[in-house]
């Protein structure tokens, strides 16, 4: 399962604490501002 989370969002730390690993990023321009989202991967098969 993957989750996208805006970089700088405090929730990102929570997701990492719960076992999420950052595997990439998505950049997009929204109304002239560049938004960067980190893509986290969760492996629940353990």
C-alpha distance matrix in Angstrom:
0.0 3.8 6.9 10.4 13.3 16.9 18.6 21.1 19.4 20.0 16.6 15.2 17.2 15.9 12.2 13.5 15.7 13.0 11.6 9.5 10.9 12.1 11.7 13.6 15.2 16.2 19.9 21.6 25.1 25.7 29.4 30.4 27.9 25.3 21.9 19.4 15.8 13.8 10.3 8.3 5.9 5.3 6.8 8.0 10.4 13.2
3.8 0.0 3.8 6.8 9.9 13.4 15.0 17.8 16.4 17.5 14.4 12.6 15.1 14.4 10.7 12.0 14.9 12.9 11.6 8.5 9.4 9.5 9.2 10.4 11.6 12.6 16.2 18.0 21.5 22.2 25.9 26.7 24.3 21.5 18.2 15.6 12.0 10.1 6.6 5.4 4.5 6.1 8.9 10.9 13.6 15.9
6.9 3.8 0.0 3.8 6.4 10.1 12.2 14.7 13.0 14.2 11.1 9.8 12.7 12.2 8.8 10.9 13.8 12.2 11.9 8.7 10.0 9.5 10.3 10.7 10.8 11.4 14.7 16.2 19.4 19.7 23.3 24.2 21.6 19.1 15.5 13.3 9.5 8.2 5.8 5.2 6.7 8.1 11.6 13.2 16.4 18.2
10.4 6.8 3.8 0.0 3.8 6.9 9.3 12.2 10.9 13.1 10.7 9.1 12.7 13.0 10.2 12.0 15.3 14.5 14.3 10.8 11.4 9.5 10.4 9.5 8.3 8.3 11.2 12.6 15.7 16.0 19.7 20.5 17.8 15.3 11.8 9.6 5.9 5.7 4.6 6.3 9.1 11.3 14.9 16.8 19.9 21.7
13.3 9.9 6.4 3.8 0.0 3.8 6.3 8.7 7.1 9.5 7.6 6.3 10.1 10.8 9.0 10.9 13.9 13.9 14.3 11.1 11.9 10.0 11.9 11.0 9.3 9.6 11.5 12.9 15.5 15.5 18.8 19.5 16.4 14.2 10.5 8.5 5.2 5.4 6.6 7.8 11.2 13.1 16.8 18.6 22.0 23.2
16.9 13.4 10.1 6.9 3.8 0.0 3.8 6.2 5.7 9.2 8.8 7.6 11.2 12.8 11.8 13.2 16.1 16.8 17.3 14.2 14.5 12.0 13.8 12.1 9.4 9.2 9.9 11.0 13.0 12.9 16.0 16.4 13.0 11.0 7.3 6.0 4.2 6.2 8.9 10.8 14.5 16.6 20.4 22.3 25.6 26.7
18.6 15.0 12.2 9.3 6.3 3.8 0.0 3.8 5.5 8.6 9.4 7.2 10.0 12.6 12.0 12.4 15.3 16.8 17.1 14.1 13.7 10.9 13.2 11.5 9.0 9.9 10.3 12.2 14.1 14.7 17.5 17.1 13.5 11.1 8.1 5.8 5.3 6.0 9.6 11.2 15.0 17.3 20.9 23.2 26.4 27.1
21.1 17.8 14.7 12.2 8.7 6.2 3.8 0.0 3.8 6.3 8.5 7.4 9.1 11.9 12.5 12.9 15.1 17.2 18.0 15.6 15.7 13.4 16.2 14.9 12.7 13.7 13.6 15.2 16.4 16.5 18.8 18.4 14.6 13.0 10.4 9.1 9.0 9.5 12.9 13.9 17.6 19.4 23.0 25.0 28.3 28.6
19.4 16.4 13.0 10.9 7.1 5.7 5.5 3.8 0.0 3.8 5.3 5.7 8.0 9.7 10.5 11.9 13.8 15.2 16.7 14.5 15.5 13.8 16.8 15.9 13.9 14.6 15.1 16.3 17.6 17.1 19.5 19.8 16.2 14.9 11.7 10.7 9.5 10.0 12.7 13.2 16.7 18.0 21.7 23.2 26.7 27.1
20.0 17.5 14.2 13.1 9.5 9.2 8.6 6.3 3.8 0.0 3.8 5.3 5.8 7.1 9.2 10.5 11.4 13.3 15.3 13.9 15.4 14.6 18.0 17.9 16.5 17.7 18.6 20.0 21.4 20.9 23.2 23.5 19.9 18.6 15.5 14.2 12.7 12.4 14.6 14.1 17.2 17.8 21.3 22.5 26.1 26.0
16.6 14.4 11.1 10.7 7.6 8.8 9.4 8.5 5.3 3.8 0.0 3.8 5.4 5.0 6.3 8.7 9.8 10.6 12.8 11.4 13.5 13.1 16.4 16.7 15.7 16.8 18.4 19.8 21.7 21.1 23.8 24.5 21.0 19.5 16.0 14.4 12.0 11.3 12.7 11.7 14.5 14.7 18.2 19.1 22.8 23.0
15.2 12.6 9.8 9.1 6.3 7.6 7.2 7.4 5.7 5.3 3.8 0.0 3.8 5.4 5.2 6.3 8.6 9.9 11.0 9.0 10.3 9.5 12.9 13.3 12.6 14.4 16.1 18.1 20.4 20.5 23.5 23.8 20.2 18.1 14.6 12.3 9.8 8.3 9.8 8.8 11.9 12.8 16.4 18.0 21.4 21.6
17.2 15.1 12.7 12.7 10.1 11.2 10.0 9.1 8.0 5.8 5.4 3.8 0.0 3.8 5.5 5.1 6.1 8.6 10.1 9.2 10.6 10.8 14.5 15.5 15.4 17.6 19.4 21.6 23.8 24.0 26.8 26.9 23.2 21.1 17.9 15.4 13.3 11.3 12.7 10.9 13.5 13.7 16.9 18.3 21.6 21.1
15.9 14.4 12.2 13.0 10.8 12.8 12.6 11.9 9.7 7.1 5.0 5.4 3.8 0.0 3.8 5.4 5.0 6.2 8.9 8.8 11.4 12.4 16.0 17.3 17.4 19.3 21.4 23.4 25.7 25.5 28.4 28.9 25.3 23.4 19.9 17.7 15.0 13.2 13.7 11.4 13.3 12.6 15.6 16.3 19.8 19.3
12.2 10.7 8.8 10.2 9.0 11.8 12.0 12.5 10.5 9.2 6.3 5.2 5.5 3.8 0.0 3.8 5.4 5.1 6.6 5.5 8.4 9.6 12.8 14.4 14.9 16.9 19.5 21.6 24.3 24.4 27.6 28.1 24.7 22.5 18.9 16.3 13.2 10.9 10.6 7.9 9.6 9.0 12.3 13.3 16.8 16.8
13.5 12.0 10.9 12.0 10.9 13.2 12.4 12.9 11.9 10.5 8.7 6.3 5.1 5.4 3.8 0.0 3.8 5.3 5.2 4.5 6.2 7.9 11.5 13.5 14.6 17.3 19.9 22.5 25.3 25.9 29.1 29.2 25.7 23.1 19.8 16.8 14.0 11.0 10.9 8.0 9.5 9.3 12.1 13.7 16.8 16.3
15.7 14.9 13.8 15.3 13.9 16.1 15.3 15.1 13.8 11.4 9.8 8.6 6.1 5.0 5.4 3.8 0.0 3.8 5.4 7.0 9.3 11.6 15.0 17.3 18.4 21.0 23.5 26.0 28.7 29.0 32.1 32.3 28.7 26.3 23.0 20.2 17.5 14.7 14.6 11.5 12.4 11.2 13.3 14.2 17.2 16.0
13.0 12.9 12.2 14.5 13.9 16.8 16.8 17.2 15.2 13.3 10.6 9.9 8.6 6.2 5.1 5.3 3.8 0.0 3.8 6.0 9.4 12.1 15.1 17.6 18.9 21.2 24.1 26.3 29.2 29.4 32.6 33.2 29.8 27.4 23.9 21.2 18.0 15.3 14.3 10.9 10.9 8.7 10.7 10.9 14.1 13.2
11.6 11.6 11.9 14.3 14.3 17.3 17.1 18.0 16.7 15.3 12.8 11.0 10.1 8.9 6.6 5.2 5.4 3.8 0.0 3.8 6.5 9.9 12.4 15.4 17.4 20.1 23.2 25.8 29.0 29.6 33.0 33.3 30.0 27.3 23.9 20.8 17.6 14.4 13.0 9.2 8.5 6.5 8.0 9.2 12.0 11.1
9.5 8.5 8.7 10.8 11.1 14.2 14.1 15.6 14.5 13.9 11.4 9.0 9.2 8.8 5.5 4.5 7.0 6.0 3.8 0.0 3.8 6.6 9.1 11.9 13.7 16.3 19.5 22.1 25.3 26.1 29.7 29.9 26.7 23.8 20.5 17.3 14.0 10.8 9.2 5.5 5.4 4.9 7.8 10.0 13.0 13.0
10.9 9.4 10.0 11.4 11.9 14.5 13.7 15.7 15.5 15.4 13.5 10.3 10.6 11.4 8.4 6.2 9.3 9.4 6.5 3.8 0.0 3.8 6.1 9.3 11.7 14.9 18.0 21.1 24.4 25.8 29.3 29.1 26.0 22.8 19.8 16.3 13.4 9.7 8.2 5.2 5.3 6.7 8.9 12.1 14.3 14.4
12.1 9.5 9.5 9.5 10.0 12.0 10.9 13.4 13.8 14.6 13.1 9.5 10.8 12.4 9.6 7.9 11.6 12.1 9.9 6.6 3.8 0.0 3.8 5.9 8.1 11.4 14.4 17.7 21.0 22.6 26.1 25.7 22.5 19.2 16.4 12.8 10.3 6.5 5.7 4.4 6.4 9.2 11.9 15.1 17.4 18.0
11.7 9.2 10.3 10.4 11.9 13.8 13.2 16.2 16.8 18.0 16.4 12.9 14.5 16.0 12.8 11.5 15.0 15.1 12.4 9.1 6.1 3.8 0.0 3.8 7.3 10.5 13.8 17.1 20.7 22.7 26.3 25.8 23.1 19.6 17.0 13.4 11.1 7.7 5.8 5.8 6.5 10.0 12.0 15.6 17.3 18.4
13.6 10.4 10.7 9.5 11.0 12.1 11.5 14.9 15.9 17.9 16.7 13.3 15.5 17.3 14.4 13.5 17.3 17.6 15.4 11.9 9.3 5.9 3.8 0.0 3.8 7.0 10.2 13.6 17.1 19.4 23.0 22.3 19.7 16.1 13.9 10.3 8.6 6.0 5.1 7.4 9.2 12.9 15.3 18.7 20.6 21.9
15.2 11.6 10.8 8.3 9.3 9.4 9.0 12.7 13.9 16.5 15.7 12.6 15.4 17.4 14.9 14.6 18.4 18.9 17.4 13.7 11.7 8.1 7.3 3.8 0.0 3.8 6.6 10.1 13.5 15.7 19.3 18.6 16.0 12.4 10.2 6.7 5.5 4.4 5.4 8.8 11.5 15.1 17.9 21.1 23.4 24.8
16.2 12.6 11.4 8.3 9.6 9.2 9.9 13.7 14.6 17.7 16.8 14.4 17.6 19.3 16.9 17.3 21.0 21.2 20.1 16.3 14.9 11.4 10.5 7.0 3.8 0.0 3.8 6.6 10.3 12.5 16.2 15.8 13.6 10.2 8.1 5.7 5.1 6.4 7.2 11.0 13.7 17.1 20.1 23.0 25.4 27.1
19.9 16.2 14.7 11.2 11.5 9.9 10.3 13.6 15.1 18.6 18.4 16.1 19.4 21.4 19.5 19.9 23.5 24.1 23.2 19.5 18.0 14.4 13.8 10.2 6.6 3.8 0.0 3.8 7.0 9.8 13.2 12.3 10.3 6.8 5.7 4.6 6.5 8.9 10.7 14.4 17.3 20.7 23.8 26.6 29.1 30.8
21.6 18.0 16.2 12.6 12.9 11.0 12.2 15.2 16.3 20.0 19.8 18.1 21.6 23.4 21.6 22.5 26.0 26.3 25.8 22.1 21.1 17.7 17.1 13.6 10.1 6.6 3.8 0.0 3.8 6.4 9.9 9.6 8.2 5.7 5.4 6.7 8.5 11.7 13.3 17.0 19.9 23.1 26.2 28.8 31.4 33.3
25.1 21.5 19.4 15.7 15.5 13.0 14.1 16.4 17.6 21.4 21.7 20.4 23.8 25.7 24.3 25.3 28.7 29.2 29.0 25.3 24.4 21.0 20.7 17.1 13.5 10.3 7.0 3.8 0.0 3.8 6.5 5.9 5.4 4.5 6.1 8.9 11.4 14.8 16.8 20.4 23.4 26.5 29.8 32.2 35.0 36.8
25.7 22.2 19.7 16.0 15.5 12.9 14.7 16.5 17.1 20.9 21.1 20.5 24.0 25.5 24.4 25.9 29.0 29.4 29.6 26.1 25.8 22.6 22.7 19.4 15.7 12.5 9.8 6.4 3.8 0.0 3.8 5.4 5.3 6.4 7.0 10.4 12.4 16.1 18.1 21.4 24.5 27.3 30.7 32.8 35.7 37.7
29.4 25.9 23.3 19.7 18.8 16.0 17.5 18.8 19.5 23.2 23.8 23.5 26.8 28.4 27.6 29.1 32.1 32.6 33.0 29.7 29.3 26.1 26.3 23.0 19.3 16.2 13.2 9.9 6.5 3.8 0.0 3.8 5.7 8.5 10.0 13.7 15.9 19.7 21.8 25.1 28.3 31.0 34.4 36.4 39.5 41.3
30.4 26.7 24.2 20.5 19.5 16.4 17.1 18.4 19.8 23.5 24.5 23.8 26.9 28.9 28.1 29.2 32.3 33.2 33.3 29.9 29.1 25.7 25.8 22.3 18.6 15.8 12.3 9.6 5.9 5.4 3.8 0.0 3.8 6.7 9.5 12.9 15.9 19.4 21.9 25.3 28.6 31.5 35.0 37.3 40.2 41.9
27.9 24.3 21.6 17.8 16.4 13.0 13.5 14.6 16.2 19.9 21.0 20.2 23.2 25.3 24.7 25.7 28.7 29.8 30.0 26.7 26.0 22.5 23.1 19.7 16.0 13.6 10.3 8.2 5.4 5.3 5.7 3.8 0.0 3.8 6.3 9.8 12.9 16.3 19.1 22.4 25.8 28.7 32.2 34.5 37.5 39.0
25.3 21.5 19.1 15.3 14.2 11.0 11.1 13.0 14.9 18.6 19.5 18.1 21.1 23.4 22.5 23.1 26.3 27.4 27.3 23.8 22.8 19.2 19.6 16.1 12.4 10.2 6.8 5.7 4.5 6.4 8.5 6.7 3.8 0.0 3.8 6.6 10.0 13.2 16.0 19.4 22.7 25.8 29.2 31.8 34.6 36.0
21.9 18.2 15.5 11.8 10.5 7.3 8.1 10.4 11.7 15.5 16.0 14.6 17.9 19.9 18.9 19.8 23.0 23.9 23.9 20.5 19.8 16.4 17.0 13.9 10.2 8.1 5.7 5.4 6.1 7.0 10.0 9.5 6.3 3.8 0.0 3.8 6.6 10.1 12.9 16.1 19.5 22.4 25.9 28.3 31.3 32.7
19.4 15.6 13.3 9.6 8.5 6.0 5.8 9.1 10.7 14.2 14.4 12.3 15.4 17.7 16.3 16.8 20.2 21.2 20.8 17.3 16.3 12.8 13.4 10.3 6.7 5.7 4.6 6.7 8.9 10.4 13.7 12.9 9.8 6.6 3.8 0.0 3.8 6.6 9.7 12.9 16.4 19.4 22.8 25.4 28.3 29.6
15.8 12.0 9.5 5.9 5.2 4.2 5.3 9.0 9.5 12.7 12.0 9.8 13.3 15.0 13.2 14.0 17.5 18.0 17.6 14.0 13.4 10.3 11.1 8.6 5.5 5.1 6.5 8.5 11.4 12.4 15.9 15.9 12.9 10.0 6.6 3.8 0.0 3.8 6.4 9.5 13.0 15.8 19.3 21.8 24.7 26.1
13.8 10.1 8.2 5.7 5.4 6.2 6.0 9.5 10.0 12.4 11.3 8.3 11.3 13.2 10.9 11.0 14.7 15.3 14.4 10.8 9.7 6.5 7.7 6.0 4.4 6.4 8.9 11.7 14.8 16.1 19.7 19.4 16.3 13.2 10.1 6.6 3.8 0.0 3.8 6.3 9.9 12.9 16.3 19.0 21.9 23.0
10.3 6.6 5.8 4.6 6.6 8.9 9.6 12.9 12.7 14.6 12.7 9.8 12.7 13.7 10.6 10.9 14.6 14.3 13.0 9.2 8.2 5.7 5.8 5.1 5.4 7.2 10.7 13.3 16.8 18.1 21.8 21.9 19.1 16.0 12.9 9.7 6.4 3.8 0.0 3.8 6.7 10.0 13.2 16.0 18.7 20.2
8.3 5.4 5.2 6.3 7.8 10.8 11.2 13.9 13.2 14.1 11.7 8.8 10.9 11.4 7.9 8.0 11.5 10.9 9.2 5.5 5.2 4.4 5.8 7.4 8.8 11.0 14.4 17.0 20.4 21.4 25.1 25.3 22.4 19.4 16.1 12.9 9.5 6.3 3.8 0.0 3.8 6.6 10.0 12.7 15.5 16.7
5.9 4.5 6.7 9.1 11.2 14.5 15.0 17.6 16.7 17.2 14.5 11.9 13.5 13.3 9.6 9.5 12.4 10.9 8.5 5.4 5.3 6.4 6.5 9.2 11.5 13.7 17.3 19.9 23.4 24.5 28.3 28.6 25.8 22.7 19.5 16.4 13.0 9.9 6.7 3.8 0.0 3.8 6.5 9.6 12.0 13.5
5.3 6.1 8.1 11.3 13.1 16.6 17.3 19.4 18.0 17.8 14.7 12.8 13.7 12.6 9.0 9.3 11.2 8.7 6.5 4.9 6.7 9.2 10.0 12.9 15.1 17.1 20.7 23.1 26.5 27.3 31.0 31.5 28.7 25.8 22.4 19.4 15.8 12.9 10.0 6.6 3.8 0.0 3.8 6.1 9.1 10.4
6.8 8.9 11.6 14.9 16.8 20.4 20.9 23.0 21.7 21.3 18.2 16.4 16.9 15.6 12.3 12.1 13.3 10.7 8.0 7.8 8.9 11.9 12.0 15.3 17.9 20.1 23.8 26.2 29.8 30.7 34.4 35.0 32.2 29.2 25.9 22.8 19.3 16.3 13.2 10.0 6.5 3.8 0.0 3.8 5.6 7.1
8.0 10.9 13.2 16.8 18.6 22.3 23.2 25.0 23.2 22.5 19.1 18.0 18.3 16.3 13.3 13.7 14.2 10.9 9.2 10.0 12.1 15.1 15.6 18.7 21.1 23.0 26.6 28.8 32.2 32.8 36.4 37.3 34.5 31.8 28.3 25.4 21.8 19.0 16.0 12.7 9.6 6.1 3.8 0.0 3.8 5.6
10.4 13.6 16.4 19.9 22.0 25.6 26.4 28.3 26.7 26.1 22.8 21.4 21.6 19.8 16.8 16.8 17.2 14.1 12.0 13.0 14.3 17.4 17.3 20.6 23.4 25.4 29.1 31.4 35.0 35.7 39.5 40.2 37.5 34.6 31.3 28.3 24.7 21.9 18.7 15.5 12.0 9.1 5.6 3.8 0.0 3.8
13.2 15.9 18.2 21.7 23.2 26.7 27.1 28.6 27.1 26.0 23.0 21.6 21.1 19.3 16.8 16.3 16.0 13.2 11.1 13.0 14.4 18.0 18.4 21.9 24.8 27.1 30.8 33.3 36.8 37.7 41.3 41.9 39.0 36.0 32.7 29.6 26.1 23.0 20.2 16.7 13.5 10.4 7.1 5.6 3.8 0.0
